[in-house]
Amino acid sequence: MPTPSQLDWADCPAVEQDPQRVSGAWVFRGTRIPVAALFQNLEDGVSLLEFVEIFPGVTTEQARLVLEHAARSTAVALA
């Protein structure tokens, strides 16, 4: 199964990538918070609502879009 860093995030509207910010990592749009932080926190038992409280600037909608994109991308990769 692909890891979050292996997924193609280019068509996910909740994220952006800029080589000049956060070493070119995919981040939540309008922030410097890496997408990988969401998955790391979820793995550590943090809920989605707790995540958006811990990381101001990330909205619940953005986090849901990222999770939906990851689920779709993973399903395609496994098919």
N, C-alpha and C positions, 0 to 999 in steps of 0.2 A: 504494500500500500504506500502511495507517495506521502511524503512529509509535507507540511505547509510550505516549506521553502522550495519544494520541487514543483508546486502547482503553478499554473500560468494565471497570474492575477490581473493581467492586462485588461480583461473585460469585466472586472468587478468594479462597479461605480463607487464603492466605499473606500477604495484604496488608491494610492498613487506612489510613484517611484521617481526619485530625483537623485542622480548620481552625486549631487553636491550635499545631500542630506542623509544622515544616518548611514553612511557608506553605501548608499544606493539600495538599501533594503526597502521592501514594500512596507509602507506605513499607512495608517488610517488617514484618509484625506483631511488636510488642514491641520495635521498634527505631526509630531516627530515620534509617535508611538508605533513601533514595529508590529506588524500583523502577528509575527511569531509570539509576541507577548501574550496575546489572547490565548493561544493554544497552550503555552507554558503555564499560564495561570489556571486554565481549565483542568489541565493535567494535575495541578497541585490542589485541586478541590475548590477553587474559587468559582462562585456562581457568575453567570453573565451580568446580573445586576451589581454584584460586588465589583466586577471588573470595571464597569463604567463609572463606579464611584471612585475606585482607586486611580483611574486614569482619566482625569478631566479632559474634555475635548473630544473624547470618543462617545458617540451616542449609542443607545441601545439598538437603534435601527442599523447603524454601521456594523456593529458587532454581529447582528443577525444576518446581514447581507454577506459578511465574510464567511460565517458558518454555512450558509446556504450555498455559497459559491464552492466552498471546500467539499461539501457533500455531493454536489453535482459533478464536480471535477473528479472526485474519487470514484463515484459510480461509473463515470465514463471510462476511467483508467482501468477499472476492474472488469468492464464488459468485454 
